[in-house]
């Protein structure tokens, strides 16, 4: 995964006060509907630290959400490896990757909603999101080009643009898993996987 800019003071991750603040934030995000409804003083009190301690570690609440999002990124990282492993059957590996992303998103639904909110208002979180997205686009585009070169996928649209559009589909459908209504997960995975496979390989994937 790409480097992320979420904490301008680069504290030691093992610091007990920082850990306590992130744990308290995680708890509060499960209880409220919006990051904006969280009061820094209340958050600090729940963590057992002073309000000034919060600002020692984080520029603002959005930056703290970004730091907490590392948990999500670490769990979701496996999807990237599965998605780009061209030694495996395309439908199987793409389906496994998308299923994993949906499961991780649902497991951390409170956190995913918070980072969507923070992304819209905080430049550093937006920068983190965009940097991670660019690195993933490159990996998917490389996979598409490799499959075309190997003759397993037909030539088609620009690989980088296709990768960006497919990842847009993932983002929108991950958001649907935590905001509003969505289809049954297995059916949802099947449909999104079909879009990916048909877009890259045609129907069916070339042997």
C-alpha positions as CSV (number, residue, x, y, z in Angstrom):
1,X,0.0,0.0,0.0
2,X,1.1,3.6,-0.6
3,X,2.5,5.9,2.1
4,X,-0.3,8.0,3.8
5,X,-0.1,11.5,5.2
6,X,-2.5,11.5,8.1
7,X,-0.4,12.7,11.1
8,X,1.9,15.6,10.6
9,X,3.8,14.9,13.8
10,X,4.6,11.3,12.9
11,X,4.3,9.8,16.5
12,X,5.5,6.4,17.5
13,X,2.7,4.0,16.9
14,X,3.3,2.3,20.2
15,X,2.6,5.5,22.1
16,X,-0.1,4.6,24.7
17,X,-1.8,7.9,24.6
18,X,-2.1,7.9,20.8
19,X,-3.4,4.3,20.9
20,X,-6.0,5.3,23.6
21,X,-7.2,8.2,21.5
22,X,-7.7,6.0,18.4
23,X,-9.5,3.4,20.5
24,X,-11.8,6.1,21.9
25,X,-12.4,7.5,18.5
26,X,-13.3,4.1,17.1
27,X,-15.8,3.6,20.0
28,X,-17.4,7.0,19.4
29,X,-17.7,6.5,15.6
30,X,-19.9,3.4,16.4
31,X,-22.2,5.6,18.5
32,X,-22.7,8.7,16.4
33,X,-23.8,9.5,12.8
34,X,-21.1,12.0,11.9
35,X,-17.5,12.8,12.7
36,X,-18.6,16.4,13.1
37,X,-20.8,15.4,16.1
38,X,-17.7,14.2,18.0
39,X,-16.3,16.7,20.5
40,X,-12.5,16.7,20.9
41,X,-12.8,17.3,24.6
42,X,-15.2,14.4,25.0
43,X,-13.0,12.2,22.9
44,X,-9.9,13.1,24.9
45,X,-11.7,12.6,28.2
46,X,-12.8,9.1,27.1
47,X,-9.2,8.3,26.2
48,X,-8.0,9.5,29.5
49,X,-5.8,12.2,28.1
50,X,-5.9,16.0,27.9
51,X,-7.4,17.9,25.0
52,X,-3.9,19.3,24.2
53,X,-2.6,15.7,23.9
54,X,-5.1,15.1,21.1
55,X,-3.6,18.0,19.1
56,X,-0.1,16.9,19.8
57,X,-0.8,13.7,17.8
58,X,-3.5,14.9,15.3
59,X,-4.0,18.1,13.5
60,X,-7.8,17.7,13.7
61,X,-10.5,15.0,13.9
62,X,-10.2,14.2,10.2
63,X,-6.5,13.4,10.6
64,X,-7.4,11.1,13.5
65,X,-9.9,9.3,11.3
66,X,-7.2,8.9,8.6
67,X,-4.9,7.3,11.1
68,X,-7.6,5.0,12.3
69,X,-8.2,4.0,8.7
70,X,-4.9,2.2,8.6
71,X,-6.7,-0.7,10.2
72,X,-9.0,-0.9,7.2
73,X,-6.2,-0.6,4.7
74,X,-4.2,-3.4,6.4
75,X,-7.1,-5.8,6.3
76,X,-8.0,-4.8,2.7
77,X,-4.5,-5.2,1.4
78,X,-4.9,-8.9,0.5
79,X,-7.5,-8.0,-2.1
80,X,-4.9,-6.3,-4.2
81,X,-2.6,-9.3,-4.2
82,X,-5.4,-11.6,-5.2
83,X,-6.8,-9.3,-7.9
84,X,-3.5,-9.0,-9.7
85,X,-2.3,-12.7,-9.4
86,X,-2.6,-13.6,-13.1
87,X,-1.6,-17.2,-12.3
88,X,-5.1,-17.9,-11.1
89,X,-8.5,-18.1,-12.8
90,X,-9.7,-14.5,-13.4
91,X,-13.3,-15.0,-12.2
92,X,-12.1,-16.8,-9.0
93,X,-9.4,-14.3,-8.1
94,X,-11.4,-11.2,-8.9
95,X,-14.4,-12.5,-7.1
96,X,-12.3,-13.3,-4.0
97,X,-10.9,-9.8,-4.0
98,X,-14.2,-8.1,-4.3
99,X,-15.8,-10.3,-1.7
100,X,-13.0,-9.6,0.7
101,X,-13.3,-5.8,0.1
102,X,-17.1,-6.0,0.9
103,X,-16.5,-8.0,4.0
104,X,-13.8,-5.7,5.4
105,X,-16.0,-2.6,4.5
106,X,-19.0,-4.1,6.4
107,X,-16.8,-5.0,9.4
108,X,-15.6,-1.4,9.6
109,X,-18.7,0.3,8.4
110,X,-18.6,3.0,11.0
111,X,-15.0,3.8,10.0
112,X,-15.6,3.7,6.3
113,X,-18.5,6.2,6.6
114,X,-16.3,8.4,8.7
115,X,-13.5,8.5,6.2
116,X,-15.9,9.2,3.4
117,X,-17.0,12.3,5.4
118,X,-13.5,13.3,6.2
119,X,-12.3,12.9,2.6
120,X,-14.8,15.5,1.5
121,X,-13.6,18.2,4.0
122,X,-9.9,17.5,4.8
123,X,-7.2,17.9,2.1
124,X,-4.7,15.6,3.8
125,X,-7.3,12.7,3.9
126,X,-8.2,13.4,0.3
127,X,-4.4,13.3,-0.6
128,X,-4.1,9.9,1.3
129,X,-7.2,8.5,-0.5
130,X,-5.9,9.7,-4.0
131,X,-2.4,8.4,-3.4
132,X,-3.7,5.0,-2.5
133,X,-6.0,5.0,-5.4
134,X,-3.3,5.9,-7.9
135,X,-1.0,3.1,-6.7
136,X,-3.9,0.6,-7.0
137,X,-4.8,1.9,-10.5
138,X,-1.2,1.3,-11.6
139,X,-1.3,-2.3,-10.3
140,X,-4.6,-3.1,-12.0
141,X,-3.5,-1.4,-15.3
142,X,-0.3,-3.5,-15.2
143,X,-2.4,-6.7,-14.7
144,X,-4.6,-5.8,-17.7
145,X,-1.6,-5.1,-19.9
146,X,0.1,-8.3,-18.8
147,X,-3.0,-10.3,-19.6
148,X,-3.3,-8.7,-23.1
149,X,0.4,-9.3,-23.8
150,X,0.0,-13.0,-22.8
151,X,-3.0,-13.3,-25.1
152,X,-5.4,-14.1,-22.3
153,X,-7.3,-10.8,-22.7
154,X,-8.2,-9.0,-26.0
155,X,-7.0,-5.5,-26.8
156,X,-9.4,-2.8,-25.8
157,X,-9.7,0.5,-24.1
158,X,-6.7,2.2,-22.5
159,X,-5.6,0.0,-19.6
160,X,-5.1,2.8,-17.1
161,X,-8.5,4.4,-17.9
162,X,-10.2,1.0,-17.7
163,X,-8.6,0.3,-14.3
164,X,-9.8,3.7,-13.0
165,X,-13.3,3.1,-14.1
166,X,-13.4,-0.4,-12.6
167,X,-12.1,0.9,-9.3
168,X,-14.8,3.6,-9.4
169,X,-17.3,0.8,-9.6
170,X,-15.7,-0.9,-6.6
171,X,-15.7,2.4,-4.6
172,X,-19.3,3.1,-5.3
173,X,-20.4,-0.5,-4.4
174,X,-18.3,-0.5,-1.2
175,X,-20.1,2.7,-0.2
176,X,-23.4,1.0,-0.9
177,X,-22.5,-1.8,1.6
178,X,-22.5,0.8,4.4
179,X,-24.7,3.6,3.2
180,X,-28.3,3.0,2.3
181,X,-29.7,-0.3,0.9
182,X,-27.7,-2.9,-1.1
183,X,-28.2,-6.3,-2.7
184,X,-27.5,-9.6,-1.0
185,X,-23.7,-9.8,-0.6
186,X,-23.1,-12.9,-2.7
187,X,-25.3,-11.6,-5.5
188,X,-23.6,-8.2,-5.2
189,X,-20.1,-9.8,-5.5
190,X,-21.2,-11.9,-8.5
191,X,-22.5,-8.9,-10.4
192,X,-19.5,-6.7,-9.7
193,X,-17.1,-9.6,-10.6
194,X,-19.0,-10.1,-13.8
195,X,-18.5,-6.5,-14.8
196,X,-14.7,-6.7,-14.1
197,X,-14.3,-10.0,-16.0
198,X,-16.4,-9.0,-19.0
199,X,-14.6,-5.6,-19.2
200,X,-11.1,-7.1,-19.1
201,X,-11.5,-10.5,-20.7
202,X,-14.8,-10.5,-22.7
203,X,-17.1,-13.5,-22.3
204,X,-15.7,-15.9,-21.3
205,X,-12.1,-15.1,-20.4
206,X,-9.7,-16.4,-23.0
207,X,-7.9,-19.7,-22.1
